[in-house]
């Protein structure tokens, strides 16, 4: 895969305390909010510029990717606003609490100002910041990089690895805060999806608990990377072991094609989640050949359709009378989560046109509000 000059690629130390799927989950939190707020942001800018043509887009457009296989962080702005012939870069941040005068808000120095060549000074960028408040969901603030540059105090942010930042007080920020009641609905969807993100991710911990004995046992690594398992449960266990050992099977492309043969017409959601986990693991280790890309694309469509067919009107997913609706719903959501990652990754890296780009995370959950209500009521 080609490296992108607008990307900061993570060192191993950046994700060593997290598994790869945990890293992707963390990256997805902000992406959920960005994609949910996009329509509201465009509408708000149209209010501000009523006589001008306004369009707002995620950086990367349809190829926007919320994580990179190398663990990178994009330098590109969060949004691009086109206002007539002008283009404005927009950075998006949100905080967990309400706003108080003595709070401190950090803005990365690299996002606010740019260095002047040959000099030790910075000048403010032509960038607009959108700040939202999770615990005050109707409040928002548009602030310019120039405003932050003039009013902020330089410092570092321990939460961001001691990155250089400009610090703005809550008292300063309050002068820029406005309200829009429609933002409450936006936050309702963001919070529902963040809840579902955590709920489905718990399947990884459940599987680790079940399969911990395999990792604690004596394993012949040379043997395990060579022999393709002959049935699905073994295939899943082997991929789980290899994933946790950070090993790649020999002939991984062949493993992937063999794995796709396990997708049957009457497959249950638990088995489907195992297949999707294995696909995701193998896919991240290989370069797909054109025929493999075609096969995988077709099977991803099949898997998403099978999940859709298992949806019930109460917001749950069911495929078996022998498994609880709660567990089956977790299997379905876990699978949707990884399949949407795969779809967008294939759009990004392989420019496939056979799969529709993901516009909003968990868009393949039939009724996000019903599923959230069901699960939050149980928990």
C-alpha positions as CSV (number, residue, x, y, z in Angstrom):
1,X,0.0,0.0,0.0
2,X,1.3,3.5,-0.9
3,X,2.1,5.8,1.9
4,X,0.2,9.1,2.0
5,X,2.1,12.3,2.5
6,X,-0.8,13.8,4.5
7,X,-0.7,11.0,7.1
8,X,1.3,10.6,10.3
9,X,2.0,6.9,10.5
10,X,1.9,5.5,14.0
11,X,4.9,3.8,15.5
12,X,4.5,0.6,17.3
13,X,4.5,2.5,20.6
14,X,1.3,4.3,19.5
15,X,-0.8,1.2,19.7
16,X,1.2,-1.2,21.7
17,X,-1.1,-0.9,24.7
18,X,-4.1,-1.7,22.6
19,X,-5.0,-4.5,20.2
20,X,-5.5,-3.4,16.6
21,X,-9.3,-3.7,16.9
22,X,-9.2,-1.6,20.1
23,X,-7.2,1.1,18.2
24,X,-9.8,1.1,15.5
25,X,-12.6,1.4,18.0
26,X,-11.0,4.4,19.5
27,X,-10.5,6.0,16.1
28,X,-14.1,5.4,15.3
29,X,-15.5,7.4,18.2
30,X,-14.7,10.8,16.7
31,X,-15.7,9.5,13.2
32,X,-19.2,8.7,14.5
33,X,-19.6,12.2,15.7
34,X,-18.1,13.8,12.5
35,X,-20.4,11.9,10.2
36,X,-23.5,12.5,12.3
37,X,-22.8,16.3,12.5
38,X,-22.0,16.7,8.8
39,X,-25.6,17.5,7.6
40,X,-26.2,19.9,10.6
41,X,-22.9,21.7,9.9
42,X,-23.8,22.2,6.2
43,X,-27.2,23.5,7.2
44,X,-25.8,25.9,9.8
45,X,-23.3,27.3,7.3
46,X,-26.1,27.9,4.8
47,X,-27.8,29.9,7.5
48,X,-24.7,32.0,8.0
49,X,-24.2,32.5,4.2
50,X,-27.8,32.6,2.9
51,X,-27.0,34.1,-0.5
52,X,-24.1,31.9,-1.3
53,X,-23.6,28.3,-2.6
54,X,-22.5,26.1,0.3
55,X,-21.3,22.5,0.4
56,X,-19.6,20.7,3.2
57,X,-17.6,17.5,2.8
58,X,-15.5,15.1,4.8
59,X,-11.9,15.3,3.8
60,X,-11.4,12.5,1.4
61,X,-15.0,12.5,0.3
62,X,-16.4,9.1,-0.3
63,X,-13.0,7.7,0.4
64,X,-12.9,9.0,3.9
65,X,-11.3,6.4,6.2
66,X,-11.6,6.6,10.0
67,X,-8.6,4.3,10.5
68,X,-5.6,3.2,8.5
69,X,-4.1,-0.3,8.4
70,X,-0.7,1.2,9.4
71,X,-2.3,2.9,12.4
72,X,-2.0,6.4,11.0
73,X,-3.5,9.7,11.8
74,X,-4.4,12.0,8.9
75,X,-3.1,15.6,8.8
76,X,-6.1,16.5,6.6
77,X,-8.8,18.8,8.1
78,X,-11.9,17.1,9.4
79,X,-14.2,19.0,6.9
80,X,-13.9,21.1,3.8
81,X,-16.5,23.8,3.3
82,X,-16.9,25.2,-0.3
83,X,-18.6,28.6,-0.1
84,X,-19.0,29.8,-3.7
85,X,-15.4,29.8,-5.0
86,X,-13.9,29.9,-1.5
87,X,-12.7,26.8,0.4
88,X,-12.5,26.8,4.2
89,X,-10.9,24.0,6.3
90,X,-12.9,23.1,9.4
91,X,-11.6,21.2,12.4
92,X,-14.1,19.5,14.7
93,X,-13.7,19.0,18.4
94,X,-16.0,18.0,21.2
95,X,-15.7,17.8,25.0
96,X,-17.3,15.5,27.5
97,X,-18.7,18.1,29.9
98,X,-20.6,21.3,30.0
99,X,-18.6,24.6,29.7
100,X,-17.5,26.4,32.8
101,X,-15.5,29.7,33.1
102,X,-12.5,28.0,34.8
103,X,-12.2,25.1,32.3
104,X,-9.3,24.9,29.9
105,X,-9.8,24.0,26.2
106,X,-6.8,22.8,24.2
107,X,-6.3,23.3,20.4
108,X,-3.3,21.7,18.7
109,X,-0.7,24.2,17.6
110,X,-0.3,22.5,14.3
111,X,-4.0,22.9,13.5
112,X,-4.1,26.6,14.6
113,X,-1.0,28.1,13.0
114,X,1.7,27.3,10.4
115,X,5.4,28.0,10.6
116,X,6.9,30.8,8.4
117,X,9.7,29.4,6.3
118,X,13.1,30.5,7.6
119,X,11.6,32.1,10.8
120,X,10.8,30.9,14.3
121,X,7.3,32.3,14.2
122,X,3.8,31.0,13.3
123,X,0.9,32.7,11.6
124,X,-2.7,31.6,12.0
125,X,-4.2,29.3,9.4
126,X,-7.4,30.1,7.5
127,X,-9.2,27.4,9.6
128,X,-12.5,27.4,11.3
129,X,-13.0,25.3,14.5
130,X,-16.4,23.8,15.4
131,X,-16.6,22.9,19.1
132,X,-19.5,20.8,20.6
133,X,-20.3,19.9,24.2
134,X,-21.5,16.4,24.9
135,X,-23.1,17.3,28.3
136,X,-24.6,20.5,26.9
137,X,-25.9,19.1,23.6
138,X,-27.6,22.2,22.2
139,X,-24.5,24.4,22.6
140,X,-21.9,24.9,19.9
141,X,-19.1,27.4,19.0
142,X,-17.5,28.4,15.7
143,X,-14.1,29.9,16.4
144,X,-11.4,30.9,13.9
145,X,-7.8,29.9,14.2
146,X,-6.9,33.6,14.3
147,X,-9.1,34.1,17.4
148,X,-7.4,31.1,19.1
149,X,-4.0,32.4,18.0
150,X,-4.5,35.8,19.5
151,X,-6.3,34.8,22.7
152,X,-4.7,31.5,23.5
153,X,-1.7,30.7,25.7
154,X,0.9,28.2,24.4
155,X,1.4,25.0,26.4
156,X,1.2,21.2,26.2
157,X,-1.7,18.7,26.5
158,X,-0.7,15.6,28.5
159,X,-3.9,13.8,27.2
160,X,-2.5,14.2,23.6
161,X,1.0,12.9,24.5
162,X,2.3,16.4,25.5
163,X,1.5,17.8,22.1
164,X,2.0,21.6,21.8
165,X,-1.4,23.4,22.1
166,X,-3.0,26.8,22.5
167,X,-5.0,26.9,25.7
168,X,-8.3,28.8,25.8
169,X,-10.3,29.4,29.0
170,X,-13.9,28.6,29.4
171,X,-14.6,32.2,30.1
172,X,-13.1,33.1,26.7
173,X,-14.9,30.3,24.8
174,X,-18.3,31.3,26.4
175,X,-18.2,34.5,24.4
176,X,-18.4,32.5,21.2
177,X,-21.0,29.9,22.3
178,X,-24.5,29.7,20.7
179,X,-27.4,27.3,20.9
180,X,-29.4,25.2,18.4
181,X,-32.0,22.8,19.7
182,X,-31.7,20.5,16.7
183,X,-28.2,19.5,17.9
184,X,-30.0,17.5,20.6
185,X,-31.2,15.1,18.0
186,X,-27.7,14.9,16.5
187,X,-26.3,14.0,19.9
188,X,-29.0,11.4,20.5
189,X,-27.7,9.5,17.4
190,X,-24.1,10.0,18.4
191,X,-24.6,8.7,21.9
192,X,-26.7,5.7,20.7
193,X,-23.9,4.8,18.2
194,X,-21.2,5.2,20.9
195,X,-23.2,2.9,23.1
196,X,-23.5,0.3,20.4
197,X,-19.8,0.6,19.6
198,X,-19.0,-0.4,23.1
199,X,-21.6,-3.1,23.3
200,X,-20.5,-4.9,20.2
201,X,-16.8,-4.5,21.1
202,X,-17.4,-6.5,24.3
203,X,-17.5,-9.6,22.1
204,X,-13.8,-9.5,21.8
205,X,-13.4,-9.7,25.6
206,X,-15.9,-12.5,25.8
207,X,-14.0,-14.5,23.1
208,X,-10.7,-13.8,24.8
209,X,-12.1,-15.2,28.1
210,X,-13.3,-18.3,26.3
211,X,-10.1,-18.9,24.4
212,X,-7.5,-17.7,26.9
213,X,-6.5,-21.3,27.5
214,X,-5.3,-21.6,23.9
215,X,-2.9,-18.7,24.3
216,X,-1.6,-20.1,27.6
217,X,-0.9,-23.5,26.1
218,X,2.2,-24.6,24.3
219,X,1.8,-23.8,20.6
220,X,3.9,-24.9,17.7
221,X,4.0,-21.6,15.8
222,X,5.7,-23.1,12.7
223,X,2.9,-25.6,12.4
224,X,0.0,-23.3,13.0
225,X,0.9,-20.8,10.3
226,X,1.1,-23.5,7.6
227,X,-1.9,-25.8,7.9
228,X,-5.4,-24.4,6.9
229,X,-8.0,-25.5,9.5
230,X,-10.6,-27.8,8.1
231,X,-13.7,-26.5,9.9
232,X,-15.0,-23.1,11.0
233,X,-14.5,-23.3,14.7
234,X,-10.9,-24.4,14.4
235,X,-10.4,-21.7,11.7
236,X,-11.6,-19.1,14.1
237,X,-9.5,-20.3,17.0
238,X,-6.4,-20.4,14.8
239,X,-7.0,-16.9,13.5
240,X,-7.5,-15.7,17.1
241,X,-4.2,-17.2,18.2
242,X,-2.3,-15.8,15.2
243,X,-3.9,-12.4,15.7
244,X,-2.8,-12.3,19.4
245,X,0.7,-13.6,18.5
246,X,1.0,-11.0,15.7
247,X,1.7,-13.8,13.2
248,X,0.6,-14.2,9.6
249,X,-0.3,-17.6,8.1
250,X,1.6,-18.7,5.1
251,X,-0.5,-18.4,1.9
252,X,-2.9,-16.0,3.7
253,X,-4.6,-15.2,0.4
254,X,-5.5,-18.9,0.0
255,X,-6.7,-19.0,3.6
256,X,-9.1,-16.1,2.9
257,X,-10.6,-17.7,-0.2
258,X,-11.0,-21.0,1.7
259,X,-12.7,-19.1,4.5
260,X,-15.3,-17.7,2.2
261,X,-16.5,-21.2,1.5
262,X,-17.9,-21.4,5.0
263,X,-20.6,-18.8,4.2
264,X,-23.7,-21.0,3.9
265,X,-27.3,-20.0,3.2
266,X,-28.5,-20.9,6.7
267,X,-25.5,-19.6,8.6
268,X,-26.2,-18.5,12.2
269,X,-25.1,-15.1,13.5
270,X,-22.5,-16.6,15.9
271,X,-20.8,-18.4,13.0
272,X,-21.1,-15.4,10.8
273,X,-19.3,-13.2,13.4
274,X,-16.5,-15.8,13.5
275,X,-16.2,-15.6,9.7
276,X,-16.2,-11.8,9.7
277,X,-13.5,-11.7,12.4
278,X,-11.3,-14.1,10.4
279,X,-11.9,-12.1,7.1
280,X,-10.9,-8.9,8.9
281,X,-7.8,-10.5,10.3
282,X,-6.6,-12.0,7.0
283,X,-7.6,-9.0,4.9
284,X,-5.4,-6.7,6.9
285,X,-2.3,-8.9,6.2
286,X,-2.5,-9.3,2.4
287,X,-2.8,-7.5,-0.9
288,X,-5.9,-8.7,-2.8
289,X,-5.6,-9.9,-6.4
290,X,-8.4,-8.8,-8.8
291,X,-10.2,-12.1,-8.6
292,X,-9.9,-12.2,-4.8
293,X,-11.3,-8.7,-4.6
294,X,-14.3,-9.7,-6.7
295,X,-15.0,-12.8,-4.5
296,X,-14.6,-10.9,-1.3
297,X,-16.8,-8.0,-2.5
298,X,-19.6,-10.5,-3.4
299,X,-19.4,-12.3,-0.1
300,X,-19.4,-9.0,1.9
301,X,-22.7,-8.2,0.2
302,X,-24.0,-11.6,1.1
303,X,-23.0,-11.3,4.7
304,X,-24.6,-7.8,5.1
305,X,-27.8,-9.1,3.5
306,X,-27.9,-12.2,5.8
307,X,-27.6,-9.9,8.8
308,X,-30.3,-7.7,7.5
309,X,-32.6,-10.6,7.1
310,X,-32.1,-11.6,10.7
311,X,-33.4,-8.2,12.0
312,X,-36.6,-8.2,14.2
313,X,-39.0,-5.3,14.7
314,X,-38.0,-4.9,18.4
315,X,-34.5,-3.9,17.3
316,X,-32.9,-7.3,18.0
317,X,-31.2,-9.7,15.6
318,X,-32.1,-13.4,15.7
319,X,-31.1,-16.5,13.7
320,X,-31.4,-19.3,16.3
321,X,-33.8,-20.4,19.0
322,X,-30.8,-21.9,20.9
323,X,-29.0,-18.6,21.5
324,X,-30.3,-15.6,23.5
325,X,-31.5,-12.5,21.5
326,X,-28.9,-10.4,23.4
327,X,-26.0,-12.6,22.3
328,X,-27.2,-12.8,18.7
329,X,-27.7,-9.0,18.5
330,X,-24.1,-8.6,19.7
331,X,-22.9,-11.0,17.0
332,X,-24.8,-9.0,14.4
333,X,-23.5,-5.6,15.5
334,X,-20.0,-6.9,15.8
335,X,-20.2,-8.2,12.3
336,X,-21.7,-5.0,10.9
337,X,-18.9,-3.0,12.7
338,X,-16.1,-5.0,11.0
339,X,-17.9,-5.3,7.6
340,X,-18.3,-1.5,7.4
341,X,-14.6,-1.1,8.1
342,X,-13.9,-3.6,5.3
343,X,-16.2,-1.8,2.9
344,X,-14.6,1.6,3.4
345,X,-11.1,0.2,3.4
346,X,-11.8,-1.5,0.1
347,X,-13.2,1.8,-1.3
348,X,-10.1,3.6,0.0
349,X,-7.3,1.3,-1.1
350,X,-8.8,-0.6,-4.0
351,X,-11.2,2.1,-5.4
352,X,-13.9,-0.6,-5.7
353,X,-17.1,0.7,-7.2
354,X,-19.1,-2.5,-6.4
355,X,-19.5,-1.4,-2.8
356,X,-21.3,1.7,-1.7
357,X,-19.1,4.0,0.5
358,X,-20.2,4.2,4.1
359,X,-21.8,7.6,4.8
360,X,-22.5,7.0,8.5
361,X,-21.1,4.4,10.9
362,X,-23.6,1.7,11.7
363,X,-25.8,2.7,8.8
364,X,-26.4,-1.0,8.2
365,X,-28.2,-1.3,11.5
366,X,-31.8,-1.3,10.4
367,X,-33.2,1.0,13.1
368,X,-30.5,2.4,15.4
369,X,-33.0,4.0,17.8
370,X,-34.8,0.7,18.4
371,X,-31.7,-1.3,18.8
372,X,-30.2,1.2,21.2
373,X,-33.5,1.4,23.2
374,X,-33.5,-2.4,23.5
375,X,-29.9,-2.7,24.6
376,X,-29.8,0.3,26.9
377,X,-32.9,-1.0,28.6
378,X,-31.3,-4.4,29.2
379,X,-28.0,-2.9,30.5
